[in-house]
Amino acid sequence: MSAPEPDLETAKRRHKGPLVGIAIAVGFAIVLLGALALWVSYQGNEPGNGASQIDGRTGAEEQSDGA
């Protein structure tokens, strides 16, 4: 059951702190997501490591060019 006559001013005052906290948490999450997206986009264009590959025909080890 709801209250017979809700007091909107009291409700606004009581909910102000939690709503501000939620807004700060969402803003922080957006900043972290943006930082992750930037970091992944910059790291994605660089070659990983120069690991060698095995030629399937001869079994010889070949050096990778990183591309």
Backbone as a printed PyTorch tensor [residue, N CA C, xyz], in Angstrom:
tensor([[[  0.8350,  -1.1840,   0.0000],
         [  0.0000,   0.0000,   0.0000],
         [  0.8770,   1.2430,   0.0000]],

        [[  0.4050,   2.2220,  -0.6950],
         [  1.1360,   3.4790,  -0.7190],
         [  0.6260,   4.3970,   0.3870]],

        [[  1.3960,   5.4240,   0.6360],
         [  0.9990,   6.3870,   1.6610],
         [ -0.2480,   7.1310,   1.1810]],

        [[ -1.1660,   7.4750,   2.0890],
         [ -2.4040,   8.1420,   1.6660],
         [ -2.1430,   9.5140,   1.0420]],

        [[ -1.2370,  10.2780,   1.6110],
         [ -0.8840,  11.5810,   1.0500],
         [  0.6360,  11.7150,   1.0600]],

        [[  1.2900,  11.4320,  -0.0690],
         [  2.7510,  11.5170,  -0.0830],
         [  3.2290,  12.9670,   0.0270]],

        [[  4.2600,  13.1540,   0.8120],
         [  4.8680,  14.4760,   0.9620],
         [  6.0630,  14.5240,   0.0050]],

        [[  5.8900,  15.1790,  -1.1240],
         [  6.9140,  15.1840,  -2.1670],
         [  8.1830,  15.9120,  -1.7420]],

        [[  8.0530,  16.9620,  -0.9750],
         [  9.2360,  17.7070,  -0.5390],
         [ 10.1040,  16.8530,   0.3830]],

        [[  9.4840,  16.1130,   1.2830],
         [ 10.2430,  15.2360,   2.1750],
         [ 10.8930,  14.1140,   1.3800]],

        [[ 10.1650,  13.5610,   0.4190],
         [ 10.7180,  12.4840,  -0.4120],
         [ 11.9070,  12.9820,  -1.2270]],

        [[ 11.8190,  14.1920,  -1.7780],
         [ 12.9400,  14.7600,  -2.5370],
         [ 14.1750,  14.9060,  -1.6500]],

        [[ 13.9550,  15.4090,  -0.4410],
         [ 15.0730,  15.6190,   0.4850],
         [ 15.7070,  14.2890,   0.8770]],

        [[ 14.9040,  13.2670,   1.1130],
         [ 15.4300,  11.9620,   1.5340],
         [ 16.1550,  11.2240,   0.4130]],

        [[ 15.7510,  11.4430,  -0.8060],
         [ 16.3390,  10.7060,  -1.9250],
         [ 17.4870,  11.4540,  -2.6090]],

        [[ 17.7360,  12.6640,  -2.2180],
         [ 18.7670,  13.4610,  -2.8860],
         [ 20.1550,  12.8370,  -2.7490]],

        [[ 20.5410,  12.4140,  -1.5750],
         [ 21.8610,  11.8180,  -1.3500],
         [ 22.0880,  10.5470,  -2.1510]],

        [[ 21.1700,   9.5650,  -2.0750],
         [ 21.3590,   8.3510,  -2.8650],
         [ 21.3850,   8.6070,  -4.3780]],

        [[ 20.5610,   9.5380,  -4.8510],
         [ 20.5520,   9.8310,  -6.2870],
         [ 21.8590,  10.4790,  -6.7340]],

        [[ 22.4170,  11.3430,  -5.9090],
         [ 23.7060,  11.9460,  -6.2350],
         [ 24.7970,  10.8690,  -6.2480]],

        [[ 24.7520,   9.9590,  -5.2930],
         [ 25.7250,   8.8640,  -5.2530],
         [ 25.6290,   7.9650,  -6.4700]],

        [[ 24.4120,   7.6590,  -6.8860],
         [ 24.2210,   6.8360,  -8.0840],
         [ 24.7470,   7.5720,  -9.3170]],

        [[ 24.4910,   8.8690,  -9.4010],
         [ 24.9660,   9.6530, -10.5420],
         [ 26.4920,   9.6830, -10.5840]],

        [[ 27.1300,   9.8070,  -9.4290],
         [ 28.5990,   9.7990,  -9.3780],
         [ 29.1310,   8.4390,  -9.8060]],

        [[ 28.5090,   7.3550,  -9.3570],
         [ 28.9520,   6.0090,  -9.7210],
         [ 28.7940,   5.7600, -11.2190]],

        [[ 27.6890,   6.2050, -11.7970],
         [ 27.4740,   6.0350, -13.2400],
         [ 28.4790,   6.8620, -14.0290]],

        [[ 28.7410,   8.0760, -13.5860],
         [ 29.7420,   8.9140, -14.2560],
         [ 31.1290,   8.2830, -14.2020]],

        [[ 31.4920,   7.7260, -13.0560],
         [ 32.7860,   7.0660, -12.9090],
         [ 32.8750,   5.8460, -13.8250]],

        [[ 31.7980,   5.0780, -13.9170],
         [ 31.7780,   3.9070, -14.7940],
         [ 31.9240,   4.3180, -16.2570]],

        [[ 31.3080,   5.4180, -16.6550],
         [ 31.4210,   5.8970, -18.0350],
         [ 32.8480,   6.3310, -18.3310]],

        [[ 33.4790,   7.0000, -17.3780],
         [ 34.8740,   7.4190, -17.5670],
         [ 35.7740,   6.1900, -17.7050]],

        [[ 35.5830,   5.1850, -16.8560],
         [ 36.3950,   3.9670, -16.9530],
         [ 36.1530,   3.2300, -18.2630]],

        [[ 34.9150,   3.1750, -18.7220],
         [ 34.6120,   2.5130, -19.9820],
         [ 35.2660,   3.2480, -21.1480]],

        [[ 35.2450,   4.5580, -21.1200],
         [ 35.9100,   5.3420, -22.1600],
         [ 37.4180,   5.1240, -22.1520]],

        [[ 38.0130,   5.0750, -20.9530],
         [ 39.4500,   4.8260, -20.8510],
         [ 39.7970,   3.4370, -21.3720]],

        [[ 38.9700,   2.4490, -21.0680],
         [ 39.2020,   1.0980, -21.5740],
         [ 39.1030,   1.0660, -23.0910]],

        [[ 38.1260,   1.7350, -23.6560],
         [ 37.9670,   1.7640, -25.1110],
         [ 39.1750,   2.4160, -25.7810]],

        [[ 39.6520,   3.5140, -25.2070],
         [ 40.8430,   4.1630, -25.7710],
         [ 42.0670,   3.2710, -25.6670]],

        [[ 42.2450,   2.6380, -24.5310],
         [ 43.4150,   1.7720, -24.3290],
         [ 43.3820,   0.5930, -25.2950]],

        [[ 42.2210,  -0.0220, -25.4700],
         [ 42.1080,  -1.1640, -26.3750],
         [ 42.3430,  -0.7300, -27.8130]],

        [[ 41.8410,   0.4350, -28.1940],
         [ 42.0300,   0.8870, -29.5760],
         [ 43.5000,   1.2110, -29.8600]],

        [[ 44.2130,   1.7520, -28.9000],
         [ 45.6350,   2.0310, -29.1190],
         [ 46.4750,   0.7620, -29.0940]],

        [[ 46.1110,  -0.2020, -28.2750],
         [ 46.8670,  -1.4520, -28.1920],
         [ 46.5640,  -2.3810, -29.3600]],

        [[ 45.4370,  -2.2200, -30.0130],
         [ 45.0250,  -3.1260, -31.0760],
         [ 45.8350,  -2.9910, -32.3440]],

        [[ 46.4970,  -1.8800, -32.5620],
         [ 47.2350,  -1.6600, -33.8010],
         [ 48.6890,  -2.0900, -33.7180]],

        [[ 49.1450,  -2.4640, -32.5470],
         [ 50.5320,  -2.8650, -32.3940],
         [ 50.6480,  -4.3790, -32.4830]],

        [[ 51.7010,  -4.8620, -33.1260],
         [ 51.8740,  -6.3100, -33.1710],
         [ 52.1790,  -6.8440, -31.7720]],

        [[ 51.7710,  -8.0730, -31.5380],
         [ 51.9920,  -8.6880, -30.2320],
         [ 53.4630,  -8.9860, -30.0150]],

        [[ 53.8230, -10.2160, -30.1160],
         [ 55.2260, -10.5870, -29.9600],
         [ 55.7120, -11.2240, -31.2520]],

        [[ 56.9820, -11.2650, -31.4430],
         [ 57.5740, -11.8400, -32.6370],
         [ 57.7560, -13.3350, -32.4940]],

        [[ 56.7180, -14.0350, -32.1300],
         [ 56.8190, -15.4750, -31.9220],
         [ 57.0550, -16.1740, -33.2560]],

        [[ 57.7930, -17.2390, -33.1950],
         [ 58.0720, -17.9930, -34.4090],
         [ 56.8980, -18.9060, -34.7250]],

        [[ 56.7910, -19.2580, -36.0010],
         [ 55.7360, -20.1540, -36.4530],
         [ 56.3730, -21.3880, -37.0700]],

        [[ 55.6380, -22.4850, -37.0240],
         [ 56.1260, -23.7350, -37.5860],
         [ 55.5100, -23.9190, -38.9650]],

        [[ 56.3560, -24.1390, -39.9550],
         [ 55.8930, -24.4090, -41.3120],
         [ 55.2960, -25.8120, -41.3380]],

        [[ 54.0340, -25.9180, -41.7590],
         [ 53.3370, -27.1950, -41.7550],
         [ 53.8960, -28.1920, -42.7510]],

        [[ 54.5380, -27.7290, -43.8100],
         [ 55.0650, -28.6330, -44.8400],
         [ 56.3920, -29.2390, -44.4250]],

        [[ 57.2520, -28.4040, -43.8570],
         [ 58.6080, -28.8910, -43.5690],
         [ 58.8460, -29.1170, -42.0650]],

        [[ 58.0490, -28.4930, -41.2130],
         [ 58.2680, -28.5960, -39.7870],
         [ 59.3530, -27.6580, -39.2900]],

        [[ 59.8460, -26.8230, -40.1910],
         [ 60.9170, -25.8830, -39.8220],
         [ 60.3030, -24.6660, -39.1300]],

        [[ 61.0770, -24.0820, -38.2350],
         [ 60.6450, -22.9090, -37.5060],
         [ 60.9500, -21.6710, -38.3370]],

        [[ 59.9260, -20.8340, -38.5200],
         [ 60.0870, -19.5980, -39.2910],
         [ 59.8070, -18.4150, -38.4000]],

        [[ 60.5470, -17.3470, -38.5680],
         [ 60.3440, -16.1300, -37.8000],
         [ 59.1690, -15.3650, -38.3800]],

        [[ 58.2680, -14.9160, -37.5260],
         [ 57.0960, -14.1610, -37.9450],
         [ 57.4960, -12.7150, -38.1560]],

        [[ 56.8600, -12.0480, -39.1380],
         [ 57.1610, -10.6410, -39.3840],
         [ 56.3110,  -9.7170, -38.5270]],

        [[ 55.3840, -10.2710, -37.7310],
         [ 54.5850,  -9.4840, -36.7940],
         [ 53.3250,  -8.9030, -37.4020]],

        [[ 53.0580,  -9.1560, -38.6510],
         [ 51.8660,  -8.5970, -39.2860],
         [ 50.7000,  -9.5160, -39.2330]]])
